Amino acid sequence: MLSMDLYSAIEENLKQKRQTILFLNRRGYSTFIMCRNCGYTVQCKNCNISMTYHSYEKKLKCHYCGYEEKVVTICPECHSDKIRYFGTGTQKLEQEINKQFPNAKTIRMDIDTVTKKNSHEEILNRFKTENIDILIGTQMVVKGHHFPNVTLVGVIAADSSLNIDDYRANERTFQILTQVARKSW
């Protein structure tokens, strides 16, 4: 998930007691669930888009309409148990960072962690005042915040937004990357 250069930079930042922001514009744990036997992909019954696996809630969620369902363990098409989880979201990134940097203090900010009133500000204040080493988040971490101790910003899967079926995908990707890069100036 992390390049060797990013891993080394995070390691150096931790040694220097500097903060890091890791940006991944995908929430959840895995971005799609597929049967390895027949190729069936779990899709939302309302939107026909791939359901996202959320490990903390142990649910599949549609990020468009909000539909939720239980985790699929047996393929409804071929009845195989070869269901696998693919793709990476912020929950999976958080788990990986905690595994690779067990002494680092991390905090995650995405729509799943800011559901309570004022939780957005609380997370940002904790990151700023409690010497949290790594902030992991989606697009909301790049909007209008300045953290003087942030000297490293890592973008995970930066090219994934280029493959969206939208003629403005290149411009939007550039805009987001520019916003993210400004966080370490």
C-alpha positions in Angstrom: 0.0 0.0 0.0 2.9 2.4 0.8 5.8 2.9 -1.6 9.3 2.4 -0.1 9.9 6.2 -0.5 6.7 7.0 1.4 7.5 4.4 4.1 10.9 5.9 4.6 9.6 9.4 4.7 7.0 8.5 7.3 9.7 6.8 9.4 11.9 9.9 9.2 8.9 12.1 10.1 8.2 10.0 13.2 11.9 10.2 14.3 11.8 14.0 13.8 8.5 14.3 15.8 6.8 15.8 12.7 3.2 15.1 11.6 2.0 13.3 8.5 -1.2 13.3 6.6 -2.1 10.3 4.5 -4.9 11.0 1.9 -7.0 8.2 0.4 -10.2 9.3 -1.3 -11.9 5.9 -0.5 -13.6 5.2 2.8 -14.4 1.8 4.2 -12.1 -1.2 4.2 -12.5 -2.8 0.8 -14.0 -1.1 -2.2 -15.6 -4.2 -3.8 -16.4 -7.8 -3.0 -16.2 -10.5 -5.6 -16.6 -14.3 -5.9 -13.3 -15.8 -7.1 -15.2 -18.8 -8.5 -17.7 -17.1 -10.9 -16.8 -13.4 -10.8 -20.0 -12.2 -9.2 -19.6 -8.8 -7.6 -21.8 -7.6 -4.8 -23.8 -4.6 -5.9 -26.3 -2.3 -4.4 -29.8 -3.4 -5.1 -30.8 0.3 -5.7 -27.9 1.7 -7.6 -26.2 -1.3 -9.2 -22.8 -0.1 -8.0 -20.2 -2.1 -6.0 -20.9 -2.3 -2.3 -18.0 -1.3 0.0 -17.0 -3.4 3.0 -16.8 -1.6 6.3 -14.8 -3.8 8.7 -15.6 -2.0 12.0 -19.4 -2.4 11.4 -19.0 -5.7 9.6 -21.4 -4.4 6.9 -21.6 -3.8 3.2 -22.6 -0.2 2.4 -23.5 1.7 -0.8 -21.8 5.1 -0.7 -24.4 6.6 -3.1 -27.8 5.8 -1.6 -26.8 4.6 1.9 -28.2 1.1 1.5 -26.6 -1.5 3.9 -26.6 -5.2 4.1 -24.9 -8.0 5.9 -21.5 -9.3 4.8 -21.7 -11.9 2.0 -19.9 -15.2 2.8 -21.5 -17.4 0.2 -21.9 -16.4 -3.4 -25.6 -16.0 -4.3 -24.9 -17.0 -7.9 -22.7 -20.2 -7.7 -22.9 -20.9 -3.9 -19.1 -20.9 -3.6 -17.4 -19.7 -0.4 -14.6 -18.1 -2.4 -15.7 -14.5 -1.6 -12.8 -12.1 -1.5 -12.4 -8.4 -0.6 -10.5 -6.1 -3.0 -9.5 -2.5 -3.1 -8.4 -0.3 -0.3 -10.2 2.2 1.9 -9.3 4.4 4.8 -10.1 1.6 7.3 -7.7 -0.8 5.6 -5.0 2.0 5.4 -5.4 2.7 9.1 -4.9 -1.0 9.9 -1.8 -1.2 7.7 -0.3 2.0 9.2 -0.9 0.7 12.7 0.8 -2.6 11.7 3.8 -1.0 10.0 4.3 1.8 12.6 3.0 0.3 15.9 4.3 3.2 18.0 2.8 5.9 16.0 -0.4 7.6 17.2 -2.9 7.7 14.4 -6.4 9.2 13.8 -8.8 8.7 10.9 -11.1 11.3 9.5 -13.7 10.3 7.0 -17.5 10.5 6.8 -17.7 7.4 9.1 -15.8 9.1 11.9 -17.5 12.5 11.8 -21.1 11.4 12.3 -21.6 13.1 15.7 -22.0 16.8 16.2 -18.6 18.7 16.3 -16.7 15.4 15.7 -15.0 17.0 12.6 -13.5 19.8 14.7 -12.7 17.4 17.6 -10.6 15.2 15.3 -8.8 18.1 13.8 -8.2 19.6 17.3 -6.9 16.3 18.6 -4.5 16.0 15.7 -3.2 19.5 16.3 -3.0 19.5 20.1 -2.4 15.8 21.2 0.7 15.2 19.1 -0.9 12.6 16.9 1.6 11.5 14.4 -0.5 10.5 11.4 -3.9 11.7 10.2 -5.5 9.4 7.7 -8.4 10.7 5.8 -10.5 11.4 2.7 -11.1 14.7 1.0 -12.3 16.4 4.2 -8.7 16.5 5.5 -7.5 18.7 2.7 -10.1 21.5 3.0 -9.0 24.7 4.7 -6.9 23.5 7.5 -3.3 24.5 8.4 -1.1 22.4 10.6 2.4 23.9 11.1 3.9 20.6 12.2 2.8 18.7 9.1 5.8 18.2 6.9 4.7 15.2 4.9 1.6 14.5 2.9 1.2 11.1 1.3 -1.4 10.4 -1.4 -2.4 6.7 -1.6 -3.6 5.5 -5.0 -3.5 9.0 -6.5 -4.3 7.7 -10.0 -7.5 5.9 -9.0 -9.6 9.1 -9.5 -8.3 9.4 -13.1 -10.3 6.3 -14.1 -13.7 7.7 -13.1 -16.2 8.0 -16.0 -16.2 11.8 -15.9 -14.7 14.1 -18.5 -13.4 16.3 -15.7 -11.6 13.5 -13.9 -8.1 14.9 -14.8 -9.0 18.4 -13.6 -10.6 17.1 -10.4 -7.6 14.9 -9.6 -5.2 17.8 -10.2 -7.3 20.0 -8.0 -7.4 17.5 -5.1 -3.7 16.7 -5.4 -2.8 20.4 -5.3 -5.0 20.9 -2.2 -3.3 18.0 -0.5 0.2 19.1 -1.4 -0.5 22.5 0.2 -0.9 20.9 3.6 2.9 20.3 4.0 4.0 23.8 2.9 
